Amino acid sequence: MKIMDNPFIEALAISGGMAIFMIGIALGIMDMISTKISPLPVAVILLIFAILFIVGSVFFEKRGADEVGSLLGGGLVSFATTFSIISFFGGLIFALNDGTTTIGWEKLISALAICMIASMLIVRFLAYKMQDQFES
């Protein structure tokens, strides 16, 4: 029996991973607002945006969107994903620079619990909405 065959461990791993990513984004946004400094150089941000823009545009084009729709969809997805990635790395930098001590462990544990619940709801909702698309 593999570990991921256990639905309990799988659900905990997915919701825990998503919760840590959510907390990282939140900490990164807090840090960027307070310091007014981007955690990544502009060149890296542009490279991330460009790669995600190309991948997103091709994704929407393969799903049947016209040229303008695929470019708009790729732009929207790449903007949101780039912002999430930048915020997450900002949160990691904030946490490594002892920023979590100013917040306190009780607030971090509470945030982790809330984010785990929210991520489980998101995963279940998306699984429910997408179940018709992947049935044969």
Salt bridges, closest charged atoms under 4 A:
none
